[in-house]
Amino acid sequence: MAEKPLKVGDRVRLVRYPPCWADPAYQVPWSTRDVYRRLMARRRPLRIDEVDDWGAWVRCQFPSRAGRMHYHHIVLDDGCWVRVVPRKRQKDK
């Protein structure tokens, strides 16, 4: 069964680098690799911020050593994420 396309507000978790990055001819800036590495280490879900012709975008932020925040927008390639299924809430007894 095919996966439904992502839409704004969906939650995903990064689980690996995009498979296309394994191609030696594919150039990826070190800063992009670093953002992916940090997001995978965080292990928190990401919320889809925008969907356009390039794909699904997420927004994230990291503190710098100087204490300021660095903001990033990245597009998610196929094969690097899994959809997060919300937990069912426990009803009070």
C-alpha positions as CSV (number, residue, x, y, z in Angstrom):
1,M,0.0,0.0,0.0
2,A,1.4,3.4,-1.0
3,E,2.2,5.9,1.7
4,K,-0.1,9.0,1.7
5,P,1.8,12.2,0.7
6,L,2.9,14.5,3.5
7,K,0.9,17.7,4.2
8,V,1.4,20.7,6.4
9,G,1.1,19.7,10.1
10,D,2.1,16.1,9.6
11,R,4.8,14.8,12.0
12,V,7.8,12.8,10.9
13,R,11.1,11.6,12.4
14,L,14.4,11.5,10.6
15,V,15.9,8.0,10.8
16,R,18.7,8.1,8.2
17,Y,20.5,10.3,5.7
18,P,18.7,10.5,2.3
19,P,19.8,7.5,0.1
20,C,20.7,9.8,-2.8
21,W,23.6,11.2,-0.6
22,A,25.4,7.8,-1.0
23,D,26.1,8.7,-4.7
24,P,29.7,10.0,-4.9
25,A,28.6,12.5,-7.6
26,Y,25.9,14.0,-5.3
27,Q,27.3,17.1,-3.5
28,V,25.9,17.9,-0.1
29,P,27.1,20.9,1.9
30,W,28.6,20.0,5.3
31,S,26.1,22.3,7.0
32,T,23.2,20.4,5.6
33,R,24.8,17.1,6.7
34,D,25.3,18.6,10.2
35,V,21.6,19.7,10.5
36,Y,20.5,16.2,9.5
37,R,22.9,14.6,12.0
38,R,21.7,16.8,14.8
39,L,18.1,16.2,14.1
40,M,18.6,12.4,14.0
41,A,20.4,12.6,17.3
42,R,17.6,14.6,18.9
43,R,15.1,11.8,18.1
44,R,12.2,14.2,18.3
45,P,9.4,14.5,15.8
46,L,9.4,17.3,13.2
47,R,6.3,19.0,12.0
48,I,5.9,19.6,8.3
49,D,6.0,23.4,7.8
50,E,5.5,23.7,4.0
51,V,4.9,21.5,1.0
52,D,5.8,22.7,-2.5
53,D,7.2,21.4,-5.8
54,W,10.6,20.5,-4.1
55,G,8.9,18.4,-1.4
56,A,8.1,18.7,2.3
57,W,10.0,21.3,4.3
58,V,10.6,21.4,8.0
59,R,11.9,24.3,10.2
60,C,14.3,23.7,13.1
61,Q,16.6,25.7,15.4
62,F,19.7,25.0,17.3
63,P,21.5,27.2,19.9
64,S,25.0,28.4,19.0
65,R,28.0,28.5,21.3
66,A,27.4,32.2,21.7
67,G,23.9,31.5,23.0
68,R,22.0,32.7,19.9
69,M,19.6,30.6,18.0
70,H,20.4,29.4,14.4
71,Y,17.3,28.7,12.3
72,H,17.3,26.2,9.4
73,H,14.8,25.1,6.7
74,I,15.4,21.7,5.1
75,V,13.5,19.7,2.5
76,L,13.0,16.0,3.4
77,D,14.0,13.5,0.7
78,D,12.2,10.2,0.3
79,G,13.7,7.3,2.3
80,C,15.1,9.4,5.2
81,W,12.0,9.8,7.4
82,V,9.1,7.8,9.0
83,R,5.7,9.2,9.8
84,V,5.0,9.6,13.5
85,V,1.8,8.0,14.7
86,P,0.2,9.9,17.6
87,R,-0.2,7.9,20.8
88,K,-3.7,7.2,22.1
89,R,-4.4,9.1,25.3
90,Q,-5.3,7.2,28.4
91,K,-8.8,8.0,29.6
92,D,-9.2,8.7,33.3
93,K,-10.9,5.8,35.1
